[in-house]
Amino acid sequence: MESTPKNKGFTLKFKKSPKSKNMEKGRYDLINQLIWITPGIAFVCLFSYYSIFIVLRYGMSEGGSIGAFQLSLSNIKLILFEDVTNEFTIALRNTFIYVIAAVPLSLFIALFTAKALANIVHKKAFGFFQSAFFLPYVTSSLAVAMVFATLFLNGNDPIINSIIRLFNKNANPDWREPKNTMILLIIYGTWRMLPFKIIMFTAAFLRIDRRLYQAASLDGTPKWQQFWKISLPQILPVIIYMITTGIIGAFKFMPFGLFNNYNEATASQAQTAVYFIFDKVNPSGGGIPQYGKAGAASIVLMILILVMTLFNRQLTKYLNKKFK
């Protein structure tokens, strides 16, 4: 507080303390932050939380009608137990097989490919191979699916069969049969997963301190032990991230483009859970949308992804303890 003379009297002037200035600055910063994040929050609420609400309303309403809501599990029972065609259960089976096969297969291939790529000393060669592996990632998934369809499903004697007969003259697999179609889905999905994983693992390998390898080499440690004892523990966070995103992405896999429509996929028993949901919302035969079945399938899929996420967290804890 200061006192200044004015007209033979005194006028009191109060100075703001540093604490009050900091509080005002904090409130001002908070308001600015809220202004900036409000559009993002609005988009998340509209396209995520509101969508989840609509899915729950359709999936758990009697008959799938959103107008007159009545809590019921009839749609979930219908797609899981009462459908004589077992359409959704086959889709779930295919999705599980795809997750179990494609995720670890792509992980192992990406790990060893990235390790080999990180060991390339020549800069031009490294840049060439890095670009070559990254190119499929930026290529349209529909274009890649059409190429695979041309290789595997074009006519009675597709191109891939001609290549197989170079090694086995009597081989002529029918890729539209259910057992062969599942192999095709795994090959296609693995190919789609590889580029991003290779780039991420390559960057992780390049960040490892080279002195660790030099010290291990001086001790006479073999290369495979260096990979197991040095490389893997150092990139463990990236591996966990790739496993998590790989599982979530695999559950959302849809072979759109490999087949002309959903009916063609079901003829080969190649439908997945997301493809089932897509067809119920946008029927390939031009029928009436079945929002109740689509909502129920979405609920089942959300529960399965949640369970797999919890399992992945336990796996993460185990890996952290093992390589700590």
C-alpha positions in Angstrom: 0.0 0.0 0.0 1.3 3.4 -0.9 0.2 6.9 0.3 0.5 9.9 -2.0 -0.3 13.6 -1.1 -3.3 15.1 -2.9 -5.0 18.4 -2.0 -3.4 18.5 1.4 -4.8 15.0 2.1 -3.8 11.5 1.3 -4.9 9.1 -1.5 -4.5 5.4 -0.8 -3.2 3.2 -3.7 -3.1 -0.6 -3.4 -0.5 -2.6 -5.3 -1.5 -6.1 -6.4 0.5 -8.8 -4.8 2.5 -11.3 -7.0 0.2 -14.1 -5.8 -3.0 -12.3 -7.1 -1.3 -11.6 -10.4 -0.4 -15.2 -10.8 -4.0 -16.2 -10.1 -5.3 -13.8 -12.7 -2.8 -15.1 -15.2 -3.8 -18.7 -14.4 -7.5 -18.0 -14.9 -6.6 -16.2 -18.2 -4.6 -19.2 -19.4 -7.3 -21.6 -18.4 -9.9 -19.7 -20.4 -7.6 -19.6 -23.5 -7.0 -23.4 -23.1 -10.7 -24.1 -22.9 -11.3 -22.0 -26.0 -8.8 -24.0 -28.0 -9.9 -27.4 -26.9 -13.6 -26.8 -27.0 -13.9 -27.7 -30.8 -12.0 -30.9 -30.2 -14.1 -31.9 -27.3 -17.3 -31.1 -29.4 -16.0 -33.4 -32.2 -15.1 -36.2 -29.8 -18.5 -36.0 -28.1 -20.4 -35.9 -31.4 -18.5 -38.6 -33.4 -17.4 -40.9 -30.5 -19.6 -40.7 -27.4 -22.8 -39.9 -29.2 -22.1 -42.7 -31.7 -21.6 -45.1 -28.8 -24.9 -43.9 -27.3 -26.7 -44.6 -30.7 -25.1 -48.0 -31.0 -26.2 -49.0 -27.4 -29.7 -47.7 -28.2 -30.0 -49.7 -31.4 -28.3 -52.8 -30.1 -30.1 -53.1 -26.8 -33.6 -52.0 -27.9 -36.4 -54.4 -28.7 -36.3 -54.9 -32.4 -33.6 -52.4 -32.9 -36.0 -49.4 -33.0 -34.6 -46.1 -31.6 -38.1 -44.5 -31.5 -39.5 -46.6 -28.7 -36.6 -47.8 -26.5 -37.1 -50.9 -24.4 -34.1 -52.5 -22.9 -33.6 -55.9 -24.3 -30.9 -58.4 -25.2 -32.9 -60.0 -28.0 -30.7 -58.6 -30.8 -27.5 -60.0 -29.1 -29.2 -63.4 -28.6 -30.4 -63.3 -32.2 -27.0 -62.8 -33.8 -25.1 -65.2 -31.4 -27.6 -68.1 -30.8 -30.7 -67.9 -32.9 -29.4 -67.1 -36.4 -29.7 -70.4 -38.3 -27.0 -69.2 -40.9 -24.5 -68.6 -38.1 -23.4 -65.5 -40.0 -22.1 -63.5 -37.1 -20.5 -66.4 -35.3 -18.6 -67.3 -38.5 -17.5 -63.6 -38.7 -16.3 -63.7 -35.1 -14.4 -66.9 -35.7 -12.7 -65.4 -38.7 -11.8 -62.3 -36.8 -10.3 -64.3 -33.9 -8.2 -66.4 -36.3 -7.1 -63.3 -38.1 -6.0 -61.6 -34.9 -4.2 -64.7 -33.5 -2.4 -65.3 -36.8 -1.8 -61.9 -38.5 -0.7 -59.8 -35.5 2.2 -62.0 -34.3 3.2 -63.0 -37.8 3.5 -59.3 -38.9 5.3 -58.5 -35.7 8.0 -61.1 -36.1 8.5 -60.3 -39.8 8.7 -56.6 -39.1 11.1 -57.0 -36.2 13.7 -59.0 -38.2 13.2 -56.9 -41.4 13.7 -53.7 -39.4 16.8 -55.1 -37.7 18.3 -56.0 -41.1 17.4 -52.6 -42.4 18.9 -50.8 -39.4 22.2 -52.6 -40.0 22.6 -51.2 -43.5 25.5 -48.7 -43.4 25.2 -47.2 -46.9 23.0 -44.2 -46.7 21.6 -44.4 -50.2 20.8 -48.1 -49.9 19.2 -47.5 -46.5 17.0 -44.7 -47.9 16.0 -46.8 -50.9 14.9 -49.8 -48.8 13.2 -47.5 -46.3 11.2 -45.9 -49.0 10.4 -49.3 -50.6 9.0 -50.6 -47.3 7.1 -47.5 -46.6 5.4 -47.2 -50.0 2.7 -49.8 -49.3 1.7 -47.8 -46.2 0.7 -44.7 -48.2 -0.9 -46.8 -51.0 -4.7 -47.0 -51.0 -5.9 -50.0 -49.2 -8.6 -50.5 -51.8 -6.0 -50.5 -54.5 -3.9 -53.1 -52.6 -7.0 -55.3 -52.1 -7.8 -55.2 -55.8 -4.2 -56.3 -56.6 -4.6 -59.2 -54.2 -8.0 -60.1 -55.7 -6.4 -60.1 -59.2 -3.5 -62.3 -58.0 -5.6 -64.8 -56.0 -9.3 -64.6 -57.1 -9.2 -63.8 -60.8 -10.8 -66.7 -62.7 -10.3 -70.4 -62.2 -6.6 -70.2 -62.6 -5.3 -67.0 -60.9 -1.8 -65.7 -61.3 -0.6 -67.0 -57.9 -1.4 -70.6 -58.8 0.9 -70.3 -61.8 3.7 -69.2 -59.4 2.9 -72.1 -57.0 3.1 -74.6 -59.8 6.7 -73.6 -60.4 7.4 -75.5 -57.1 4.6 -78.0 -57.2 3.2 -79.0 -60.6 0.1 -80.6 -59.2 -0.9 -77.7 -56.9 -4.0 -75.8 -57.9 -5.7 -74.4 -54.8 -9.1 -72.9 -55.0 -8.8 -69.6 -53.0 -12.6 -69.3 -52.7 -12.8 -72.3 -50.5 -13.2 -71.3 -46.8 -9.9 -72.8 -45.6 -7.9 -71.2 -48.4 -9.8 -67.9 -48.1 -8.7 -67.6 -44.5 -5.1 -68.0 -45.5 -5.6 -65.3 -48.1 -7.0 -62.9 -45.5 -4.0 -63.5 -43.2 -1.6 -62.9 -46.1 -3.4 -59.7 -47.1 -3.7 -58.4 -43.6 0.0 -59.2 -42.8 1.0 -57.3 -45.9 -1.0 -54.3 -44.8 0.4 -54.3 -41.3 4.1 -54.6 -42.2 5.1 -51.2 -43.6 4.2 -49.1 -40.5 5.7 -51.6 -38.1 8.9 -51.8 -40.1 9.3 -48.1 -40.1 8.6 -47.8 -36.3 10.9 -50.7 -35.4 13.7 -49.4 -37.7 13.5 -46.0 -36.0 13.6 -47.7 -32.6 16.7 -49.8 -33.5 18.5 -46.8 -34.8 18.1 -45.0 -31.4 19.9 -47.7 -29.5 23.3 -46.7 -28.3 25.9 -48.5 -30.5 28.3 -48.7 -27.5 26.1 -51.4 -26.0 26.7 -53.6 -29.0 30.4 -52.8 -29.0 30.7 -53.7 -25.4 28.8 -56.9 -26.0 31.0 -57.8 -28.9 34.2 -57.3 -26.8 32.8 -59.7 -24.3 32.3 -62.3 -27.1 28.4 -62.2 -27.0 26.9 -63.8 -30.1 24.7 -61.7 -32.4 21.5 -63.6 -31.5 22.1 -63.0 -27.8 22.8 -59.3 -28.5 19.4 -59.1 -30.2 17.7 -60.9 -27.3 19.5 -59.2 -24.4 20.0 -55.7 -25.9 17.8 -54.9 -28.8 14.5 -56.3 -27.6 14.6 -54.7 -24.1 15.6 -51.4 -25.6 12.6 -51.3 -28.0 10.1 -52.9 -25.6 7.8 -49.8 -25.4 7.6 -49.8 -29.2 6.8 -53.5 -29.3 4.0 -53.1 -26.7 2.6 -50.2 -28.7 2.7 -52.2 -31.9 0.9 -55.2 -30.2 -1.8 -52.9 -28.8 -2.5 -51.1 -32.0 -2.2 -54.3 -34.0 -4.8 -56.1 -31.9 -7.3 -53.2 -32.1 -6.7 -52.7 -35.8 -7.0 -56.5 -36.5 -10.4 -56.6 -34.8 -11.5 -53.8 -37.2 -10.2 -55.6 -40.2 -12.6 -55.7 -43.2 -11.7 -57.4 -46.5 -13.3 -54.7 -48.5 -12.0 -54.8 -52.1 -11.0 -58.5 -52.1 -14.6 -59.4 -52.8 -17.1 -57.6 -55.0 -19.7 -57.5 -52.2 -20.5 -59.0 -48.8 -22.6 -61.8 -50.3 -19.5 -63.0 -52.2 -17.5 -62.9 -49.0 -20.1 -65.0 -47.1 -20.2 -67.5 -49.9 -16.5 -68.2 -49.1 -17.1 -67.8 -45.4 -14.7 -64.9 -45.4 -16.8 -62.3 -43.6 -15.4 -60.5 -40.5 -17.2 -58.8 -37.6 -16.8 -55.3 -39.0 -17.8 -56.5 -42.5 -20.9 -58.0 -40.9 -21.7 -54.6 -39.3 -21.1 -52.7 -42.5 -23.4 -55.0 -44.5 -26.3 -54.7 -41.9 -26.1 -50.9 -42.1 -25.5 -50.8 -45.9 -27.0 -54.0 -47.3 -25.2 -55.2 -50.4 -28.4 -56.7 -51.9 -30.3 -53.4 -51.6 -32.4 -54.7 -48.7 -33.6 -52.9 -45.6 -30.9 -51.9 -43.1 -30.9 -54.0 -39.9 -29.7 -51.4 -37.3 -30.5 -53.7 -34.4 -28.2 -56.5 -35.6 -25.5 -53.9 -36.5 -25.7 -52.3 -33.0 -25.7 -55.7 -31.2 -22.7 -56.8 -33.2 -20.9 -53.5 -32.4 -21.6 -54.1 -28.7 -20.2 -57.6 -28.8 -17.1 -56.3 -30.7 -16.5 -53.5 -28.2 -16.6 -56.0 -25.3 -14.2 -58.3 -27.0 -11.8 -55.4 -27.7 -12.0 -54.3 -24.1 -11.2 -57.9 -22.9 -8.3 -58.1 -25.3 -7.0 -54.7 -24.1 -7.1 -55.8 -20.5 -5.3 -59.0 -21.5 -2.7 -56.9 -23.3 -2.1 -54.8 -20.2 -1.3 -57.9 -18.2 1.0 -59.0 -21.0 2.7 -55.6 -20.8 3.3 -56.0 -17.1 4.8 -59.4 -17.6 7.1 -58.2 -20.4 8.2 -55.2 -18.3 9.1 -57.5 -15.4 10.9 -60.0 -17.7 13.1 -57.5 -19.5 13.5 -55.0 -16.6 
